Amino acid sequence: MADIARTMIGRYETTDQLPALDTLVRIADALGTSTDYLLGRTDTLDAPFVPNYVAPPKPPRRMPRSAAELESFIREITTEILKDNDLLQD
């Protein structure tokens, strides 16, 4: 489901381990419900669909330490966002 391993789904169901925000959104989308419903914040099963949702890029393993590293990081995440939204032309 939503490209999430069954073992991870099992952990979310049986332990106190919580999914990352982008994973929670993917689960809600796959189930056709809202993250609020999954988190118990509402009893309304149906959720308004938000088209063109872009999950935030994963943060770097460490913060860029120079202007060159920062520029590289910005180029990387911009390219990733454009690819995810089919806006990048080859």
C-alpha positions in Angstrom: 0.0 0.0 0.0 1.4 3.4 -1.0 4.8 1.8 -1.6 5.2 1.2 2.2 6.5 -2.2 3.4 4.0 -4.4 5.1 6.4 -4.7 8.1 6.3 -0.9 8.5 2.4 -0.9 8.4 2.5 -3.6 11.0 4.7 -1.6 13.2 2.4 1.4 12.9 -0.5 -0.7 13.9 1.0 -2.6 16.8 3.6 -0.2 18.4 3.9 3.4 19.3 6.0 4.0 16.2 4.5 6.8 14.1 5.1 7.2 10.4 6.8 10.3 9.0 4.4 13.1 7.8 4.9 12.3 4.1 4.3 8.6 4.8 1.1 9.4 6.8 -0.2 11.5 3.8 0.5 8.6 1.4 -1.4 6.2 3.7 -4.3 8.6 3.9 -4.4 9.1 0.1 -4.2 5.3 -0.5 -7.1 4.7 1.9 -9.1 7.7 0.6 -9.3 9.4 4.0 -7.7 12.3 5.8 -4.7 12.3 8.1 -7.0 13.8 10.7 -9.1 10.7 10.5 -6.1 8.4 10.8 -4.9 10.4 13.8 -8.3 10.3 15.5 -8.9 14.0 15.3 -12.2 13.6 13.4 -14.9 11.0 12.9 -15.4 12.0 9.3 -14.0 9.2 7.1 -14.2 11.1 3.8 -11.5 13.7 3.2 -11.3 16.4 0.7 -8.7 15.5 -1.9 -5.9 17.9 -2.3 -4.6 17.6 -5.9 -1.0 18.4 -6.7 0.2 17.8 -3.1 3.9 17.9 -3.0 5.6 16.1 -0.1 8.4 18.1 1.3 11.8 16.9 0.3 13.7 14.9 2.9 16.2 17.0 4.7 19.9 16.5 4.1 21.8 14.3 6.4 23.6 17.4 7.6 23.1 21.1 7.1 25.1 22.6 4.2 28.2 24.3 5.6 29.1 26.5 2.6 27.5 28.5 0.0 28.4 26.0 -2.6 26.8 23.1 -0.6 23.7 25.2 -0.1 23.4 26.0 -3.8 23.9 22.3 -4.6 21.2 21.3 -2.1 18.7 23.9 -3.5 19.4 22.6 -7.1 18.8 19.0 -5.9 15.5 19.6 -4.2 14.3 21.9 -7.0 15.0 19.2 -9.5 13.3 16.6 -7.3 10.1 18.8 -7.0 10.0 19.5 -10.7 10.4 15.8 -11.5 7.7 14.8 -9.0 5.3 17.3 -10.7 6.3 16.3 -14.2 7.5 19.8 -14.9 11.1 18.9 -15.7 11.8 18.6 -19.4 14.6 16.3 -20.5 
